[in-house]
């Protein structure tokens, strides 16, 4: 049985190039099978009108900080309470999804009762409205992606059942840190973390960052997110997933065989066992390493 899904997002104002980009994304979600519930959060310009045009849900009331940026915990809690389906998907409002996404969701849901599946994105320049009424629009888009796409990068798509206790802190949307913490949260709870990037082609439509006061991702809001993250030990990525979704199905991540994963495993220990943090800091200290090197040199070249 195919799972029923509720997709929620926090759009930017529907103006300029981002208007075309977000409309492309929403229309791609509307074409997913089986049909998904779509919820647009916020009260930025054009959200209410777009929700009405596409006959999707609109929830305007969300908590914001002093700069008017939405708090993610408010949105996620509202989605859990108000969505009509038990499988929830948070995706950025500039991401195009196709049929491979629903296949991935079905596979994850069939394998686990609780999980967090994430996908990285593929960046692609799309300036024009996609002609979704053309039969081969997906083929044309994927061919273009294979030639011009850049990725995978970032983490832009998050799938989880309503029962998942996300426990999000007061991170704000659109600034770094929250997604890393979110992945750590799943692992810390023992919930399967699935990297669906190999199967899901989440297409990110490139755009500028006019909606940031300083033009790029920096400033007080980013600093606050990083403070909530707390430590680099909590900065998990899809590479820290314990499961990988491939064309052949789910595979357990064999982290113990690769140096990178062994190093990451040691580095993540303080996230699960805080008492490891002190000795790891000592072991990773340049001063400690320098002392060892000096000692070896003394014993080798300066024997009495």
Secondary structure, 3 states (H helix, E strand, C coil): CCCCEEEEECCCCCCCHHHHHHHHHHHHHHCCCCCCEEEEECCCCCHHHHHHHHCCEEECCCCECCCCCEEHHHHHHHHHHHCCCCEEEEECCCEECCHHHHHHHHHHHHHCCCEEEEEEEEEECCCCCCCCCCCCHHHHHHHHHHHHCEEEEEEEEEEEECCCCCCCCCCECCCCCHHHHHHHHHHHCCCEEEECCCCCCEEEECCCCCCCCCCCCCCHHHHHHHHHHCCHHHCCCHHHCCEEEECCEEEECCHHHCHHHHHHHHHHHHHHCHHHHHHHHHHCCHHHHHHHHHHHHHHHHCCC
